[in-house]
Amino acid sequence: MNSRRRFLQQGFWGALGAGSLRLFSRDEHLFPPQAPKGALPVVIATWDNRKATAAAWEVLNAGGRALDAVEAGVHIPEADPNDTSVGYGGFPDRDGNVTLDACIMDEFGNAGSVSFLQHIMHPISVARRVMERTPHVMLAGDGALEFALSEGFKKTNLLTDTARRAWEEWKVKSEYKPIINFERHDTIGMVAIDAQNRIAGACSTSGLAFKMRGRVGDSPIIGAGMYADNEVGAAAGTGLGEIVLRTLSCFLVVEEMRRGKHPQRAVEYAIRRIAQKYPKQAAENQVGIVAIDKKGRHGAFGLQSGFNYAIYQNGQNQVFEAGHYFPAPPK
Ligand code: ASP
């Protein structure tokens, strides 16, 4: 393909941004086909989390606050035993412990977070309590658990039979490294704007399956797994936390929107940053980011094909495939 044709296909920003035309796959830089103009209220979530966006929409549609909407939305996968990456039913670490990470932000820029939390089904609500009832932003491990119990949360066994069996199978080879493949990621990152133009974001995960004990990823780190700024917009992510942490991807997305980028261009920019800075890990793993700006416009993009997202807007709850940086593997 000659470079002019490639340029036209990829668009100006694609060609300019990378400094190298070869770095782009054909289907990159396409705006999401739906609702490019934006509308409020809106809620968007990583992966096909339509049940979660529906729960959030109920709050938004009743005139509720974005913060309540994202908390209600994230509760859905947290309580779902079939979701093996979030809350109850999440795959354990390599020693068989389910350990959870979550964070939340409101329209005032307040933030709360928990990491390495065990035995509590709804870490997102504990994160909210940290935000609202403590002078801190983040509580970890036993301290987070003690705080949750003192707030009336109940201890629950989060290891389901399915997750235990998967862990026992994994133990047969017991490779001393996180096993990462795209299907194992379905952390929920969710951001919303309500009818009064208030923004909020939330993120919740059990982290990488069979991770080292004590490992914490991007999801509870404000600015890495999620970031929201009421003046600009919000972003949330999923995928290999180690490369999101090192680039503070969601903060980067929001800052790029602040500088005037459309959410789609902003998420492409952040994903490209990961791919260029950590080419080997990026090529072998997935990261996906969703974003909205204050006009209710959205963007979504992944390192690899297969990243999809749910968006509830204009009364419609839909799921779409996101564009991706690396070419899709041949079928
Ligand atoms: N981002 C999560 C983590 O690294 C994992 C995931 O999204 O699947 O903990």
Boltz pocket constraint, residues with backbone or C-beta under 6 A from the ligand:
constraints:
  - pocket:
      binder: B
      contacts: [[A, 85], [A, 184], [A, 185], [A, 186], [A, 187], [A, 205], [A, 206], [A, 207], [A, 208], [A, 216], [A, 217], [A, 218], [A, 219], [A, 237], [A, 238], [A, 239], [A, 240], [A, 241], [A, 242]]
      max_distance: 6.0
